[in-house]
Amino acid sequence: MSTPETSRFVRLRVELVLEVDDADAVTKSALRRIADDAAMPASERAHAESAVTEDTAEALAHLVDPFDLVSQVPGVELQQASWSSERIDYDPDSPDWDLDEDDGDDSDG
């Protein structure tokens, strides 16, 4: 049963923690992707190449594409996406990294 008040839009939140074993391979792959992007303006290309060379997290941001995550899902079309990457301190045994924590409560009180 569908009601007119039900939105057809869904926000899907995904958080990934990746361990980089070969930063050089990640950087080289990102540089190849940038070089292969014929639509990227030269000024943006120079900035992107510099960013991925200096920071592996930036290189990953150029390699991970949210469209790839949903492009094969039938019945959906990606409307908007944003993503970022950053280096973090990660301890899988720390309670700060509890994957079962409830992210649904955005209230302040």
Beta strands, then each sheet from edge to edge (+ up, - down):
end
